[in-house]
Amino acid sequence: MSAARFLVLLLILAVAAPAPVLAQQADLSVAWGERFDMAQDQPRRRTLLDILFGRNQPPPPQAVPQTATPRPSRPAAPVVEIAPKNPDATRVAIFGDSLAAGLARGLARLYATDPDIDVLNRTEGSSGFVRDDYYDWNEAIRAAIAANDFDLAIMVIGINDRQEIRTSAGAAPPLSDPYKAEYTVRITEAMEQFRRAGKPLIWVGLPPMRAQSYSSALAQISSLQRSAAFTRGVEFVDIYERFVDEAGLYTPFGPDLNGQQVVMRQDDGIHWTEAGSDRAAFFVDKAVRLFYRGGAVSLEVADALAGTDAGALARPPYQGLGQVRLLEVAGLITSLSEPRRALDGLVVANPSGPPEGLDLTAMVNAPIGRADSFGVGVDPLAEPEPAQEVN
C-alpha cells in the first residue's frame, strides 16, 4: 500500500470514529475510572473497521432491575362462615341501593360469629328516592314494616339520585330548590314510617366519589339526608372522612381492619371493595351498639320533649347517645365521672378572697364581673352613695 493510500485510510477512520468515543479517549487521563464506567454503560456504534473486518457488535447492555414502589394490595374476598342464628336473633335489615348491598356484606361478615344478630339484605341495586316510578322505596318500607320481618333498619342510598325529580309542578333539575324540597319530603316520609313503627333507624351518609362533580352532587344529597335525620331524631353516621386522604380528597386506598394499606374502592370509583365494605361496617357498628344489647334492640332514652311545645323543634337525635348529651347540657342528668361542684360558690372575674355566701342580697347586688351581673353590676370597691332625703 502506498503512503498516499495509507493517509487516506487514516483520514477515513478518523472521520468515521464516533464523537463520544473520541471525547472519552481525550478525557481518560482526567478521570479514567469514571469515564470507563460511562463507556461501559453506553452502546458502542459500529465503525469502519467493524464493517471492513467483520467485528461483532458487543451485546446490548443488561437492564438494571428497578425496585417498584409497593402498591396497596387488593386482597381476595374473605371467606367467612356464618354461624347459625338463634330463632329469636335480632334482625338487622339493610335498605338502599348497590352501595348498601356492599355494606350488607360487610356487616354480615362482622356479625358472622354472633348468633344473636342476623343481617338481612333488603337492597335494590339501581334504586333511589328520585325514580319512584322504577322502585318506590316508601312503598317498600311500608310493606317491610307491615311484614314485621326486621327489628333495626340501616339505610344507605343516593348514588342514583343525581337526576331530575318529578314534582307536582313538573320535572325539577337535580339539586335545584324544587328538587331539594321534594327529595326532603320523600326521605322524611321514610324516616317517619320507621319512627311510627317503633323501629330504630340508622341512616348512613355517602362517601366521596372519584369524579369530582359527581362527588360534589352526592355530598349535597347526603347533606339533605343529614338535615332530615337531625330534625326527625334519626341516628346519622357520617363516613365521608373515613374514605379520604390526608388532604381530604377521594382516595381508593386505606387501612383495613389490620392496619394494612389495601384497595378500598372498586375501579368505577363509586362502590366499595370487600375491604372497603368491612371498613364501613366497622364504623356503622358503633351506631348499631346504641340499640343492640346482646340479642335485644331497644331505644335507650325516650324523647324528653315529646308532647310539649318544644317537641317539634330541631334538636339532636333522641335515639341513643344524642339525647343523653342533650340532657347533660340541660342539666337534667349528670355524668358520674364529672367532679362535684360547690353549691355556694359564686363566679367572679378576679376573686381576692373566699366566695361570698349565696343569699338573695348577693344575687341582687351582683358585683361587676360576676356571671349574673349582666353588665350592670355594682363595683364592690366604690364608695357607697349617700342616702337621699325624701321630702
C-alpha positions as CSV (number, residue, x, y, z in Angstrom):
1,M,0.0,0.0,0.0
2,S,1.4,3.4,-0.9
3,A,1.8,6.2,1.6
4,A,-0.9,8.3,-0.1
5,R,-3.5,5.5,0.2
6,F,-2.4,4.9,3.8
7,L,-3.0,8.5,4.7
8,V,-6.5,8.5,3.0
9,L,-7.4,5.4,5.1
10,L,-6.4,7.1,8.3
11,L,-8.5,10.1,7.4
12,I,-11.5,7.9,6.7
13,L,-11.0,6.2,10.1
14,A,-10.7,9.5,11.9
15,V,-13.9,10.8,10.3
16,A,-15.9,7.6,10.9
17,A,-14.9,7.3,14.6
18,P,-17.9,8.2,16.8
19,A,-17.6,11.5,18.6
20,P,-18.5,10.2,22.1
21,V,-15.6,7.7,21.8
22,L,-13.1,10.4,20.8
23,A,-14.3,12.6,23.7
24,Q,-14.0,9.7,26.1
25,Q,-10.4,9.0,24.9
26,A,-9.4,12.6,25.3
27,D,-10.6,12.6,29.0
28,L,-9.1,9.3,30.0
29,S,-6.2,11.0,31.7
30,V,-8.5,13.1,33.8
31,A,-10.9,10.5,35.2
32,W,-10.1,7.1,33.9
33,G,-12.4,5.1,36.2
34,E,-15.4,7.4,35.8
35,R,-15.1,7.6,32.0
36,F,-14.5,3.9,31.8
37,D,-17.7,3.2,33.7
38,M,-19.6,5.6,31.5
39,A,-18.3,3.9,28.3
40,Q,-19.3,0.5,29.6
41,D,-22.9,1.8,30.0
42,Q,-23.1,3.3,26.5
43,P,-23.8,1.1,23.5
44,R,-20.9,1.3,21.0
45,R,-21.6,2.3,17.4
46,R,-20.1,0.2,14.6
47,T,-17.0,1.8,13.0
48,L,-15.5,1.4,9.5
49,L,-13.2,-1.3,10.9
50,D,-16.2,-3.2,12.1
51,I,-17.7,-3.1,8.6
52,L,-14.4,-3.9,6.8
53,F,-13.2,-6.7,9.0
54,G,-16.5,-8.0,10.3
55,R,-16.1,-7.3,14.0
56,N,-19.0,-8.5,16.1
57,Q,-21.2,-5.9,17.8
58,P,-21.0,-6.0,21.6
59,P,-24.0,-7.5,23.4
60,P,-26.6,-5.0,24.4
61,P,-26.2,-3.7,28.0
62,Q,-28.1,-5.6,30.6
63,A,-31.1,-3.8,32.0
64,V,-30.7,-2.8,35.7
65,P,-33.7,-4.1,37.6
66,Q,-35.6,-1.2,39.3
67,T,-37.4,-1.7,42.6
68,A,-41.1,-0.7,42.1
69,T,-42.9,1.3,44.7
70,P,-45.2,-1.1,46.6
71,R,-48.8,-0.6,45.8
72,P,-51.7,-1.3,48.2
73,S,-52.9,-4.8,47.7
74,R,-56.3,-5.9,46.5
75,P,-57.0,-8.9,48.8
76,A,-59.4,-11.5,47.7
77,A,-62.9,-11.5,49.2
78,P,-62.6,-13.1,52.6
79,V,-64.5,-16.3,53.1
80,V,-66.3,-16.2,56.4
81,E,-68.5,-18.9,57.7
82,I,-71.8,-17.6,59.0
83,A,-72.7,-19.1,62.4
84,P,-76.2,-20.4,62.8
85,K,-78.5,-17.8,64.2
86,N,-80.9,-18.2,67.1
87,P,-84.6,-18.2,66.4
88,D,-85.0,-15.0,68.4
89,A,-81.9,-13.3,66.9
90,T,-82.1,-9.5,66.3
91,R,-82.9,-8.9,62.7
92,V,-80.9,-6.0,61.2
93,A,-82.3,-5.1,57.7
94,I,-80.1,-3.1,55.3
95,F,-82.2,-0.9,52.9
96,G,-80.8,1.0,49.9
97,D,-79.0,0.8,46.6
98,S,-76.0,-1.2,45.4
99,L,-73.7,0.7,47.8
100,A,-75.9,-0.5,50.6
101,A,-75.5,-4.1,49.3
102,G,-71.8,-3.8,49.9
103,L,-72.4,-2.6,53.4
104,A,-74.7,-5.5,54.0
105,R,-72.0,-8.0,53.0
106,G,-69.6,-6.2,55.4
107,L,-72.0,-6.3,58.3
108,A,-72.8,-10.0,57.6
109,R,-69.0,-10.8,57.9
110,L,-68.7,-8.6,61.0
111,Y,-71.6,-10.4,62.8
112,A,-70.8,-13.8,61.4
113,T,-70.0,-15.3,64.7
114,D,-72.7,-13.6,66.7
115,P,-75.7,-16.0,66.9
116,D,-77.9,-13.2,68.2
117,I,-77.8,-10.8,65.3
118,D,-78.9,-11.6,61.8
119,V,-78.2,-9.3,58.8
120,L,-80.9,-9.1,56.1
121,N,-80.2,-7.7,52.7
122,R,-83.2,-5.6,51.6
123,T,-81.4,-3.6,48.9
124,E,-82.3,-2.8,45.3
125,G,-79.4,-2.1,43.0
126,S,-80.3,0.8,40.7
127,S,-82.9,2.4,43.0
128,G,-83.2,5.7,44.8
129,F,-85.7,8.2,46.1
130,V,-85.9,10.1,42.8
131,R,-87.2,7.4,40.5
132,D,-90.1,6.2,42.5
133,D,-91.7,5.0,39.2
134,Y,-88.9,2.5,38.9
135,Y,-88.8,1.5,42.6
136,D,-90.9,3.1,45.3
137,W,-88.9,3.0,48.5
138,N,-91.6,4.4,50.7
139,E,-93.9,1.7,49.5
140,A,-91.2,-1.0,50.0
141,I,-90.6,0.3,53.6
142,R,-94.3,0.3,54.3
143,A,-94.5,-3.4,53.2
144,A,-91.5,-4.4,55.2
145,I,-93.0,-2.8,58.3
146,A,-96.3,-4.5,57.7
147,A,-94.5,-7.8,57.4
148,N,-92.6,-7.1,60.7
149,D,-89.6,-9.0,59.4
150,F,-86.8,-6.8,61.0
151,D,-86.0,-5.2,64.3
152,L,-83.5,-2.5,63.3
153,A,-83.1,-0.7,60.0
154,I,-80.0,0.7,58.3
155,M,-80.3,2.9,55.2
156,V,-77.7,3.8,52.6
157,I,-79.0,5.4,49.4
158,G,-78.3,8.2,47.0
159,I,-75.8,7.2,44.3
160,N,-78.6,7.1,41.7
161,D,-80.4,10.2,42.8
162,R,-78.4,12.8,40.8
163,Q,-81.2,13.2,38.2
164,E,-84.3,15.3,37.7
165,I,-87.2,14.5,40.1
166,R,-90.9,14.7,39.4
167,T,-92.8,17.2,41.4
168,S,-96.4,18.5,41.4
169,A,-95.2,21.4,39.2
170,G,-93.3,19.2,36.8
171,A,-89.8,17.8,36.5
172,A,-87.1,19.6,38.6
173,P,-83.4,19.6,37.7
174,P,-81.0,17.9,40.1
175,L,-80.2,19.8,43.3
176,S,-82.5,22.7,42.3
177,D,-84.7,24.2,45.1
178,P,-87.8,22.3,43.9
179,Y,-85.6,19.1,43.8
180,K,-84.4,19.6,47.3
181,A,-87.9,20.3,48.6
182,E,-89.4,17.2,47.0
183,Y,-86.4,15.0,47.9
184,T,-86.6,16.1,51.6
185,V,-90.4,15.2,51.6
186,R,-89.7,11.7,50.3
187,I,-86.8,10.8,52.7
188,T,-88.7,12.4,55.6
189,E,-91.7,10.2,54.9
190,A,-89.4,7.1,55.0
191,M,-87.9,8.2,58.4
192,E,-91.4,8.9,59.8
193,Q,-92.6,5.4,58.8
194,F,-89.8,3.8,60.9
195,R,-90.4,6.1,63.8
196,R,-94.2,5.4,63.9
197,A,-93.5,1.7,63.8
198,G,-91.0,1.9,66.7
199,K,-88.2,0.6,64.5
200,P,-84.8,2.2,65.3
201,L,-83.2,3.6,62.1
202,I,-79.6,4.3,61.3
203,W,-79.0,6.4,58.2
204,V,-75.5,6.2,56.7
205,G,-74.1,9.2,54.7
206,L,-72.4,8.8,51.4
207,P,-68.6,8.5,50.9
208,P,-66.7,10.7,48.4
209,M,-66.5,9.6,44.8
210,R,-63.7,9.7,42.3
211,A,-65.4,12.0,39.8
212,Q,-65.3,15.5,41.4
213,S,-68.6,16.8,40.0
214,Y,-70.4,13.6,40.9
215,S,-68.9,13.6,44.4
216,S,-69.9,17.2,44.9
217,A,-73.5,16.4,43.9
218,L,-73.7,13.4,46.2
219,A,-72.2,15.5,49.1
220,Q,-75.2,17.8,48.7
221,I,-77.6,14.9,48.6
222,S,-76.0,13.5,51.8
223,S,-76.4,16.9,53.4
224,L,-80.1,16.8,52.7
225,Q,-80.3,13.4,54.3
226,R,-78.3,14.6,57.4
227,S,-80.6,17.6,57.9
228,A,-83.7,15.4,57.7
229,A,-82.2,12.9,60.1
230,F,-81.4,15.7,62.5
231,T,-85.0,17.0,62.6
232,R,-86.5,13.6,62.9
233,G,-84.3,12.2,65.6
234,V,-82.6,9.6,63.4
235,E,-79.1,8.4,64.2
236,F,-76.9,9.6,61.3
237,V,-73.5,8.0,60.6
238,D,-71.2,10.3,58.6
239,I,-68.5,8.1,57.0
240,Y,-67.2,10.7,54.4
241,E,-63.9,11.4,56.2
242,R,-63.2,7.6,56.6
243,F,-62.6,7.4,52.8
244,V,-60.4,10.4,52.1
245,D,-56.7,11.0,52.1
246,E,-54.7,13.5,54.3
247,A,-55.8,16.4,52.1
248,G,-59.5,15.5,52.5
249,L,-59.8,14.2,48.9
250,Y,-61.0,11.0,47.4
251,T,-58.6,8.1,47.6
252,P,-59.2,4.4,46.6
253,F,-56.8,3.2,49.3
254,G,-56.9,3.0,53.0
255,P,-56.1,0.9,56.0
256,D,-58.0,-2.3,56.6
257,L,-59.0,-3.6,60.0
258,N,-55.5,-5.0,60.4
259,G,-53.9,-1.6,59.6
260,Q,-52.6,-2.7,56.1
261,Q,-53.0,-0.4,53.2
262,V,-55.4,-2.0,50.7
263,V,-57.7,-1.0,47.9
264,M,-61.0,0.3,49.4
265,R,-62.9,1.3,46.2
266,Q,-63.7,-0.5,43.0
267,D,-62.4,0.6,39.6
268,D,-65.6,2.6,39.0
269,G,-64.6,5.0,41.8
270,I,-68.1,4.5,43.4
271,H,-68.6,1.1,45.1
272,W,-66.6,-0.4,47.9
273,T,-64.3,-3.4,47.6
274,E,-64.8,-6.1,50.2
275,A,-62.2,-4.4,52.3
276,G,-64.0,-1.1,52.0
277,S,-67.3,-2.7,52.9
278,D,-65.6,-4.1,56.1
279,R,-64.3,-0.7,56.9
280,A,-67.7,0.9,56.5
281,A,-69.3,-1.8,58.6
282,F,-66.8,-1.2,61.4
283,F,-68.0,2.4,61.8
284,V,-71.7,1.6,61.4
285,D,-71.3,-1.0,64.1
286,K,-70.7,1.9,66.6
287,A,-74.2,3.2,65.9
288,V,-75.7,-0.3,66.0
289,R,-74.4,-0.8,69.5
290,L,-76.5,2.2,70.7
291,F,-79.6,0.0,70.2
292,Y,-78.4,-3.6,70.1
293,R,-77.7,-5.2,73.5
294,G,-76.8,-8.9,73.1
295,G,-79.9,-10.2,71.5
296,A,-82.3,-7.3,72.0
297,V,-82.9,-3.9,70.4
298,S,-84.3,-1.0,72.4
299,L,-84.4,2.8,72.5
300,E,-82.0,3.8,75.3
301,V,-83.7,7.2,76.0
302,A,-87.2,8.3,75.2
303,D,-87.8,11.7,73.7
304,A,-87.9,14.0,76.7
305,L,-89.6,16.8,74.7
306,A,-92.3,14.6,73.2
307,G,-95.8,16.1,73.7
308,T,-94.5,19.5,74.7
309,D,-94.5,22.8,72.8
310,A,-90.8,22.2,72.0
311,G,-91.4,18.7,70.6
312,A,-91.3,20.0,67.0
313,L,-88.0,21.9,67.4
314,A,-84.9,20.7,65.5
315,R,-82.6,19.0,68.0
316,P,-80.0,16.2,68.2
317,P,-81.2,12.6,67.8
318,Y,-83.3,11.4,70.7
319,Q,-82.4,7.8,69.8
320,G,-79.2,6.7,71.5
321,L,-76.5,8.9,72.8
322,G,-77.7,12.1,71.1
323,Q,-80.4,12.7,73.7
324,V,-78.1,11.8,76.6
325,R,-75.8,14.6,75.6
326,L,-78.8,17.0,75.2
327,L,-79.9,16.1,78.8
328,E,-76.4,16.7,80.1
329,V,-76.3,20.1,78.6
330,A,-79.8,20.9,80.1
331,G,-78.6,19.8,83.5
332,L,-81.3,17.1,83.8
333,I,-78.7,14.4,84.3
334,T,-75.1,14.4,85.4
335,S,-72.2,12.2,84.4
336,L,-70.8,10.1,87.3
337,S,-67.3,10.9,86.1
338,E,-67.8,14.7,86.4
339,P,-66.4,16.3,89.6
340,R,-68.8,17.7,92.1
341,R,-69.3,21.4,92.2
342,A,-69.8,23.6,95.2
343,L,-73.3,24.9,95.5
344,D,-72.4,28.1,97.4
345,G,-69.6,29.2,95.0
346,L,-70.0,32.4,93.0
347,V,-68.3,33.1,89.7
348,V,-66.2,36.2,89.9
349,A,-63.7,37.7,87.5
350,N,-60.8,38.3,89.9
351,P,-61.6,36.6,93.3
352,S,-59.5,38.1,96.0
353,G,-60.8,36.0,98.9
354,P,-63.3,33.4,99.8
355,P,-66.5,33.5,97.9
356,E,-69.4,35.3,99.3
357,G,-72.4,33.4,100.7
358,L,-75.2,32.7,98.3
359,D,-78.1,34.8,99.6
360,L,-80.7,37.0,98.0
361,T,-78.8,40.2,98.7
362,A,-75.7,38.9,96.9
363,M,-77.7,37.8,93.9
364,V,-79.5,41.2,93.6
365,N,-76.3,43.2,94.2
366,A,-74.1,41.2,91.8
367,P,-70.6,42.7,91.7
368,I,-69.1,43.6,88.3
369,G,-67.5,40.6,86.6
370,R,-69.8,38.0,88.2
371,A,-71.8,35.8,85.8
372,D,-75.2,37.2,86.9
373,S,-74.3,40.9,86.8
374,F,-75.3,41.1,83.1
375,G,-73.2,44.2,82.6
376,V,-75.0,46.3,85.2
377,G,-73.3,45.0,88.4
378,V,-72.1,47.2,91.2
379,D,-68.4,48.0,92.0
380,P,-67.6,46.4,95.4
381,L,-64.7,48.9,95.9
382,A,-66.8,52.0,95.2
383,E,-67.8,54.3,98.0
384,P,-71.5,53.9,98.9
385,E,-73.7,56.8,97.7
386,P,-75.2,58.9,100.5
387,A,-78.8,58.3,101.2
388,Q,-81.1,61.0,99.7
389,E,-83.8,62.5,101.8
390,V,-87.3,62.2,100.7
391,N,-89.5,65.2,101.2
